[in-house]
Structures are given as C-alpha cells and as structure tokens.
Amino acid sequence: MVSKIAPSASVLQADDGEQAVALFRERKPDLIFMDLQMPVKDGFRASEEIRAMELENASGGDRCRIVAITADVQPETPRECIAAGMDHYLSKPVEKEEICSVLELWIGRERPEGEHAQ
C-alpha cells in the first residue's frame, strides 16, 4: 500500500521482528510500520531494541517514527505501544487514508495528486 501511495519511497520489508531490527540497523529508515504479532521477535520487543540502538548511537539526528499495526483493538494496546517506544497506532484492517495521514503526520508526505485531507 505504501508503494502505491508513495511510489518514490524506498520500501523495505521484514518477515519477522529480528529482521526488522537488522534492517533498521543497516538502513536507518525514516518510518517503520511495525506489526505487533511477528515471529521470532514481536513488534514490542523489536521497537524497544530499535529505541535502545537510537539511544546508543545518539548523534542528534531525527528519531525514526514507529507506527504499530495490529488487529488487537484492546483499550490498553495503544498505551502498551507508546510504552514500547512506538509513536502511533493503527488497527487492522488499515485503510489507504490512514496510511496517507500517517505519512503526512510523521514525514510530511504530500497526498497523491487529486487527494485531499478530510
């Protein structure tokens, strides 16, 4: 979905939380859409590790934004996401408008031509 919304964006995909942490270490993305339920290492643990790496390597640069994506709609889940170092929370199924809003909010991505904020 991100590739369709922002075709010039470089989109990386991890199959599990461990790969997500490794990709962060290697590529330092501007934004991460983090699934909470992943094999090997869940999204909470992966986010905590990414935040720890950022603290270790603090160079005054911008913090990577992490957006939780989950089917878990329990009232405490958004608070748990923030406590783990995430910046935003989206529940599945995620709609195109939600992705556009997150991109605008966290990285200033303009909407595709012809689309307007609501």
Backbone bond lengths (Angstrom), bond angles and torsions (degrees), N, CA, C in turn:
res aa  C-N    CA-C-N  psi(-1)  N-CA   C-N-CA  omega(-1)  CA-C   N-CA-C  phi
1 M - - - 1.444 - - 1.532 110.93 -
2 V 1.326 117.17 -41.43 1.466 120.35 179.62 1.519 110.21 -62.71
3 S 1.313 117.48 -40.77 1.467 120.77 179.59 1.516 111.99 -60.86
4 K 1.320 116.89 -34.90 1.466 120.52 179.18 1.528 110.91 -74.62
5 I 1.324 116.83 -37.18 1.463 121.33 -178.73 1.523 110.80 -73.56
6 A 1.330 115.42 -42.43 1.473 121.13 -177.19 1.523 108.79 -128.01
7 P 1.332 117.83 77.95 1.463 121.02 -174.32 1.524 114.73 -60.02
8 S 1.324 118.26 -22.04 1.461 119.32 179.93 1.530 112.28 -87.33
9 A 1.331 116.83 -5.21 1.472 120.32 179.35 1.524 110.34 -73.55
10 S 1.305 115.37 145.68 1.455 121.31 173.39 1.523 106.97 -89.73
11 V 1.317 117.06 112.67 1.461 122.13 -176.04 1.516 109.16 -105.39
12 L 1.316 115.97 125.06 1.456 123.08 177.29 1.518 107.75 -109.18
13 Q 1.320 117.19 149.40 1.458 119.84 179.62 1.516 110.07 -132.70
14 A 1.321 115.26 132.43 1.460 121.36 176.65 1.526 108.53 -111.13
15 D 1.313 116.66 142.73 1.458 121.00 179.62 1.517 112.87 -85.85
16 D 1.326 116.72 -16.91 1.460 120.79 179.00 1.524 109.72 -153.89
17 G 1.316 115.98 172.68 1.455 120.53 -176.78 1.516 113.82 -64.38
18 E 1.310 117.13 -33.07 1.463 120.08 178.69 1.529 110.67 -65.62
19 Q 1.326 116.11 -41.67 1.469 120.25 176.91 1.526 110.32 -66.24
20 A 1.331 117.39 -35.36 1.472 120.63 178.73 1.527 110.12 -61.40
21 V 1.323 116.97 -43.72 1.465 121.33 178.65 1.530 110.05 -64.95
22 A 1.328 116.94 -42.68 1.469 120.56 179.59 1.529 111.02 -63.86
23 L 1.332 117.46 -41.96 1.464 120.37 178.08 1.527 110.91 -64.74
24 F 1.321 116.68 -37.89 1.463 118.95 177.10 1.528 109.84 -62.11
25 R 1.314 116.44 -45.84 1.465 121.37 -178.74 1.531 110.90 -59.10
26 E 1.325 116.55 -41.23 1.464 121.29 -176.14 1.525 113.63 -80.60
27 R 1.326 117.65 -38.10 1.468 120.47 -167.82 1.530 115.28 -114.22
28 K 1.310 119.38 -17.18 1.479 123.20 179.41 1.538 112.00 47.78
29 P 1.323 117.77 66.40 1.464 119.80 -179.09 1.530 111.94 -68.81
30 D 1.315 116.12 163.12 1.459 122.03 177.68 1.519 111.70 -79.38
31 L 1.343 116.90 -29.95 1.450 121.81 -175.39 1.518 109.28 -149.47
32 I 1.312 115.87 142.50 1.471 121.28 178.38 1.521 108.07 -125.93
33 F 1.332 116.46 128.70 1.456 121.46 167.61 1.526 104.78 -94.34
34 M 1.335 115.78 111.93 1.464 121.40 -171.47 1.526 110.93 -109.37
35 D 1.333 115.36 113.34 1.465 119.66 173.45 1.523 107.32 -70.99
36 L 1.316 117.25 137.23 1.459 119.23 -178.89 1.519 112.36 -78.41
37 Q 1.322 117.50 -31.31 1.456 121.58 -176.82 1.516 110.47 -104.74
38 M 1.344 115.42 89.54 1.465 120.55 178.97 1.522 108.57 -124.73
39 P 1.312 116.66 153.92 1.464 118.84 175.29 1.533 111.48 -71.30
40 V 1.286 116.26 166.03 1.460 127.28 177.30 1.529 111.50 70.17
41 K 1.329 116.99 -55.79 1.466 122.36 -178.70 1.519 106.58 -147.32
42 D 1.344 117.19 123.25 1.461 118.37 -178.20 1.529 111.75 -74.31
43 G 1.313 116.07 170.77 1.453 121.89 -176.59 1.519 114.02 -62.91
44 F 1.330 117.04 -31.81 1.467 120.08 177.68 1.527 110.38 -63.87
45 R 1.314 115.14 -50.92 1.473 119.57 -178.19 1.534 111.03 -65.71
46 A 1.320 116.96 -41.90 1.470 120.22 178.86 1.528 110.25 -60.66
47 S 1.327 117.28 -42.87 1.473 121.09 179.29 1.523 111.21 -63.51
48 E 1.323 116.53 -43.04 1.463 119.96 178.62 1.524 111.08 -61.17
49 E 1.332 116.91 -40.71 1.469 120.58 178.90 1.525 111.46 -66.89
50 I 1.314 116.82 -39.16 1.470 120.28 177.98 1.520 109.72 -63.55
51 R 1.320 117.78 -44.01 1.470 120.84 178.84 1.526 110.86 -63.49
52 A 1.320 117.78 -38.26 1.466 121.03 177.80 1.523 110.49 -64.11
53 M 1.333 117.61 -40.59 1.467 121.16 177.33 1.521 110.49 -63.41
54 E 1.316 116.89 -41.15 1.464 119.72 178.75 1.527 111.01 -61.86
55 L 1.316 117.14 -39.86 1.471 120.15 178.55 1.525 111.41 -65.81
56 E 1.331 116.33 -41.63 1.463 120.90 179.39 1.522 111.67 -63.36
57 N 1.331 115.82 -36.79 1.458 120.93 -175.11 1.525 112.29 -106.08
58 A 1.314 116.42 28.15 1.466 120.33 -177.08 1.518 110.28 -56.78
59 S 1.319 114.09 115.08 1.457 119.44 179.95 1.525 110.27 -126.00
60 G 1.333 115.41 17.55 1.453 119.41 -179.54 1.517 113.32 79.80
61 G 1.333 117.32 3.54 1.460 120.17 179.44 1.514 111.55 -77.36
62 D 1.307 115.50 173.71 1.450 120.15 179.28 1.513 110.80 -70.97
63 R 1.306 113.98 146.60 1.458 121.36 177.47 1.524 108.34 -79.01
64 C 1.314 116.89 138.79 1.454 122.07 175.39 1.526 108.44 -69.23
65 R 1.299 117.22 133.03 1.463 121.25 177.74 1.513 108.96 -85.91
66 I 1.338 116.16 133.65 1.455 121.88 179.54 1.521 107.94 -117.90
67 V 1.326 115.09 124.54 1.457 122.01 -179.48 1.524 108.21 -112.82
68 A 1.328 116.34 117.08 1.462 121.22 178.20 1.518 109.75 -72.42
69 I 1.313 115.66 138.10 1.458 121.67 173.33 1.517 106.74 -128.75
70 T 1.343 115.73 123.47 1.456 119.19 -175.52 1.520 111.83 -156.04
71 A 1.311 115.63 157.09 1.459 121.63 172.76 1.529 109.81 -88.19
72 D 1.318 116.90 -7.44 1.467 122.40 -179.85 1.523 109.60 -76.75
73 V 1.319 117.13 112.82 1.466 121.32 -178.63 1.531 111.66 -111.18
74 Q 1.327 116.44 23.59 1.461 119.47 176.42 1.526 108.84 -63.75
75 P 1.334 118.19 145.32 1.468 120.82 -176.83 1.527 114.34 -58.65
76 E 1.323 117.86 -29.04 1.463 120.42 -177.96 1.531 113.44 -82.91
77 T 1.327 118.44 -14.95 1.460 121.10 -175.43 1.528 113.24 -60.13
78 P 1.340 120.45 -47.06 1.471 118.24 177.77 1.530 112.67 -58.11
79 R 1.321 118.02 -39.47 1.477 120.68 177.82 1.525 110.97 -64.29
80 E 1.326 117.27 -40.35 1.460 121.30 178.56 1.534 110.42 -64.49
81 C 1.318 116.38 -37.12 1.469 120.64 178.59 1.531 110.42 -63.92
82 I 1.313 116.69 -45.79 1.467 121.03 179.40 1.531 109.62 -63.72
83 A 1.326 117.10 -41.43 1.469 121.22 179.19 1.530 111.54 -62.62
84 A 1.331 117.13 -30.27 1.470 121.40 179.49 1.523 111.72 -83.14
85 G 1.343 117.72 -2.12 1.451 120.70 176.81 1.516 115.24 103.44
86 M 1.320 116.95 6.36 1.462 119.51 178.55 1.526 109.53 -80.84
87 D 1.314 115.82 158.01 1.460 121.52 -175.88 1.515 114.11 -104.03
88 H 1.313 116.98 -19.50 1.460 120.61 -172.33 1.519 107.96 -155.55
89 Y 1.325 116.81 162.86 1.461 122.83 -176.09 1.521 109.34 -139.14
90 L 1.329 116.86 130.07 1.458 122.63 173.45 1.524 108.64 -127.72
91 S 1.327 116.33 138.48 1.461 119.06 177.06 1.525 109.80 -101.45
92 K 1.317 114.88 145.26 1.462 121.63 178.67 1.524 109.09 -76.77
93 P 1.295 118.65 149.99 1.455 126.72 -3.75 1.532 110.27 -74.58
94 V 1.311 115.82 138.46 1.462 121.92 -178.46 1.519 108.79 -88.21
95 E 1.320 115.57 131.45 1.465 121.95 -179.95 1.528 110.50 -95.17
96 K 1.318 115.57 156.15 1.468 121.93 179.98 1.527 111.28 -55.46
97 E 1.323 117.87 -41.84 1.464 121.71 -179.45 1.528 111.54 -61.05
98 E 1.324 116.94 -36.19 1.465 120.07 178.83 1.527 110.55 -66.42
99 I 1.322 116.48 -41.72 1.464 120.57 177.78 1.529 109.93 -63.14
100 C 1.323 116.55 -44.49 1.474 120.35 177.69 1.525 110.67 -58.59
101 S 1.306 117.11 -44.65 1.468 121.22 -179.49 1.521 111.82 -62.95
102 V 1.329 116.61 -41.61 1.467 120.64 179.09 1.523 110.28 -65.86
103 L 1.317 117.53 -42.88 1.457 120.41 178.82 1.523 110.57 -62.26
104 E 1.320 117.10 -42.47 1.465 120.77 177.44 1.522 111.23 -63.00
105 L 1.316 116.19 -45.98 1.461 121.64 -176.74 1.526 112.30 -63.45
106 W 1.321 117.47 -46.55 1.455 120.01 -170.08 1.516 115.08 -98.34
107 I 1.314 118.79 -24.03 1.470 117.73 178.90 1.519 113.04 -133.07
108 G 1.319 117.14 7.89 1.448 120.04 174.26 1.507 114.43 71.09
109 R 1.282 117.73 22.16 1.471 122.24 -179.68 1.521 109.89 -65.88
110 E 1.317 116.40 127.74 1.454 119.79 175.69 1.517 108.77 -73.71
111 R 1.299 114.46 155.60 1.462 119.81 176.72 1.528 108.98 -73.86
112 P 1.328 116.18 152.24 1.461 118.58 175.26 1.526 109.15 -57.34
113 E 1.321 115.71 152.19 1.459 121.49 -177.93 1.525 110.37 -52.23
114 G 1.321 114.77 133.82 1.460 119.35 177.76 1.514 114.16 92.84
115 E 1.337 118.89 -10.07 1.465 121.53 179.57 1.513 109.89 -102.10
116 H 1.311 115.94 143.57 1.450 121.68 -178.32 1.522 109.89 -129.71
117 A 1.336 115.92 147.95 1.466 121.23 176.87 1.516 109.12 -66.29
118 Q 1.311 116.42 149.08 1.465 121.66 177.29 1.496 110.13 -105.86
